[in-house]
Amino acid sequence: MSATRASPSGQALTDLILTMFRVNNRTLNWGDRLVAPLGLTSARWQVLGAIAFADQPRPVAWLARDLGASRQNVQRIVNDLLRDGMVEFQPNPHHRRAQLVVMTKKGRRTYETVVDMYYSKVDDLAEGLSGNDIRIAHHVLRTLQGRLEKSEGEG
């Protein structure tokens, strides 16, 4: 074991990262329970959300980039959503092989139902937290995200 220690800020960030891992797992479990009645998982919900929030139809690789996920994992999820009739592929005028992923009417209805379910529960999670504290936490996480993304580009 190394005798080198992190700075106080580095140790505080280590504690935050360890907590983020735990919160991420709990959040995914919470999301899985929330969307299970609709035949979804948190992962499928995330992909539907990436499609819903995109400014234009995107191929799987772009969706994966938007989510910070591997293309292979997003492809597997898109294939599941395709099988369930929630998305379809459309031709991509810019690339013959990289088809565009588009939500079907069934997918859009399902996603809108999930969003309604989410909003009926999220206030419970926010109870007792100030908007300012949430904004500060969001700022810290976005800064960390940007630094991690930058470090990926350097490696």
C-alpha positions as CSV (number, residue, x, y, z in Angstrom):
1,M,0.0,0.0,0.0
2,S,1.3,3.4,-0.9
3,A,2.3,5.8,1.8
4,T,1.3,8.8,-0.4
5,R,-1.8,10.6,0.8
6,A,-4.2,12.8,-1.1
7,S,-4.5,16.5,-0.2
8,P,-7.5,17.4,2.0
9,S,-9.4,18.4,-1.2
10,G,-8.3,15.2,-2.9
11,Q,-9.5,13.1,0.1
12,A,-12.8,15.0,0.2
13,L,-13.2,14.3,-3.5
14,T,-12.4,10.6,-2.9
15,D,-15.2,10.6,-0.2
16,L,-17.5,12.2,-2.7
17,I,-16.7,9.7,-5.5
18,L,-17.3,6.8,-3.2
19,T,-20.6,8.3,-2.2
20,M,-21.4,8.9,-5.9
21,F,-20.9,5.2,-6.6
22,R,-23.3,4.3,-3.9
23,V,-25.9,6.9,-4.9
24,N,-25.6,5.9,-8.5
25,N,-26.4,2.3,-7.6
26,R,-29.3,3.3,-5.4
27,T,-30.6,5.7,-8.1
28,L,-30.6,3.0,-10.7
29,N,-32.4,0.6,-8.3
30,W,-35.0,3.4,-7.6
31,G,-35.4,4.0,-11.3
32,D,-35.7,0.3,-12.0
33,R,-38.5,0.0,-9.5
34,L,-40.2,3.1,-10.8
35,V,-40.3,2.0,-14.5
36,A,-40.7,-1.7,-14.0
37,P,-44.5,-1.6,-14.4
38,L,-43.9,-0.3,-17.9
39,G,-41.5,-3.1,-18.8
40,L,-38.5,-0.7,-18.7
41,T,-35.3,-0.5,-16.8
42,S,-33.3,2.5,-15.8
43,A,-31.0,1.9,-18.7
44,R,-33.8,1.8,-21.2
45,W,-35.3,4.9,-19.7
46,Q,-32.0,6.7,-20.0
47,V,-31.8,5.8,-23.7
48,L,-35.4,6.9,-24.4
49,G,-34.5,10.1,-22.6
50,A,-31.4,10.7,-24.8
51,I,-33.6,10.2,-27.8
52,A,-36.3,12.5,-26.5
53,F,-33.9,15.3,-25.6
54,A,-31.8,15.1,-28.8
55,D,-32.4,18.1,-31.1
56,Q,-32.5,15.7,-34.1
57,P,-32.6,11.9,-34.6
58,R,-29.2,10.4,-33.8
59,P,-27.4,7.1,-34.6
60,V,-26.5,4.8,-31.7
61,A,-22.9,6.1,-31.5
62,W,-24.1,9.7,-31.0
63,L,-26.6,8.5,-28.3
64,A,-23.8,6.7,-26.6
65,R,-21.7,9.8,-26.6
66,D,-24.5,11.9,-25.2
67,L,-25.0,9.4,-22.4
68,G,-21.2,8.9,-21.7
69,A,-21.8,5.2,-22.3
70,S,-20.2,2.6,-24.6
71,R,-21.7,2.2,-28.1
72,Q,-22.0,-1.5,-27.7
73,N,-24.1,-1.2,-24.5
74,V,-26.4,1.5,-26.0
75,Q,-26.8,-0.7,-29.2
76,R,-27.9,-3.6,-27.0
77,I,-30.5,-1.4,-25.2
78,V,-31.7,0.1,-28.5
79,N,-32.1,-3.5,-29.9
80,D,-34.2,-4.3,-26.8
81,L,-36.3,-1.1,-27.3
82,L,-36.7,-2.0,-31.0
83,R,-37.9,-5.5,-30.2
84,D,-40.4,-4.0,-27.8
85,G,-41.7,-1.6,-30.4
86,M,-40.5,1.6,-28.7
87,V,-38.0,2.7,-31.3
88,E,-37.4,2.2,-35.0
89,F,-34.6,2.8,-37.3
90,Q,-34.7,5.3,-40.1
91,P,-32.2,5.9,-42.9
92,N,-29.4,8.3,-42.2
93,P,-28.9,10.7,-45.1
94,H,-25.3,11.3,-43.9
95,H,-24.2,7.6,-43.4
96,R,-25.5,4.5,-45.1
97,R,-24.8,2.1,-42.2
98,A,-25.4,4.2,-39.1
99,Q,-29.2,4.4,-39.1
100,L,-31.0,6.9,-37.0
101,V,-32.9,5.8,-33.9
102,V,-36.4,7.3,-33.6
103,M,-39.0,6.8,-30.9
104,T,-42.3,5.2,-32.1
105,K,-45.7,6.4,-30.9
106,K,-45.6,3.6,-28.3
107,G,-42.1,4.7,-27.2
108,R,-43.2,8.3,-26.9
109,R,-46.3,7.4,-24.9
110,T,-44.2,5.1,-22.6
111,Y,-41.6,7.8,-22.1
112,E,-44.2,10.5,-21.3
113,T,-45.8,8.1,-18.8
114,V,-42.4,7.5,-17.2
115,V,-41.8,11.3,-16.9
116,D,-45.2,11.8,-15.2
117,M,-44.3,8.9,-12.8
118,Y,-40.9,10.5,-12.1
119,Y,-42.3,13.9,-11.4
120,S,-44.8,12.4,-9.0
121,K,-41.8,11.0,-7.0
122,V,-38.9,13.3,-7.4
123,D,-40.2,15.9,-4.9
124,D,-40.1,13.2,-2.2
125,L,-36.4,12.8,-2.9
126,A,-35.9,16.6,-2.8
127,E,-37.7,17.1,0.4
128,G,-35.6,19.0,3.0
129,L,-32.9,19.9,0.4
130,S,-32.6,23.6,-0.5
131,G,-32.6,24.5,-4.2
132,N,-29.2,26.2,-3.6
133,D,-27.7,23.1,-2.1
134,I,-28.9,21.1,-5.1
135,R,-27.5,23.7,-7.5
136,I,-24.1,23.6,-5.7
137,A,-24.0,19.8,-5.9
138,H,-24.9,20.0,-9.6
139,H,-22.2,22.5,-10.2
140,V,-19.6,20.3,-8.5
141,L,-20.7,17.2,-10.4
142,R,-20.7,19.0,-13.8
143,T,-17.2,20.4,-13.1
144,L,-16.0,16.9,-12.2
145,Q,-17.7,15.5,-15.4
146,G,-15.9,18.1,-17.5
147,R,-12.5,17.3,-16.0
148,L,-13.0,13.6,-16.4
149,E,-14.1,14.1,-20.1
150,K,-11.0,16.2,-20.7
151,S,-8.7,13.6,-19.1
152,E,-10.3,10.9,-21.4
153,G,-9.2,13.0,-24.4
154,E,-5.6,13.2,-23.0
155,G,-5.3,9.4,-22.6
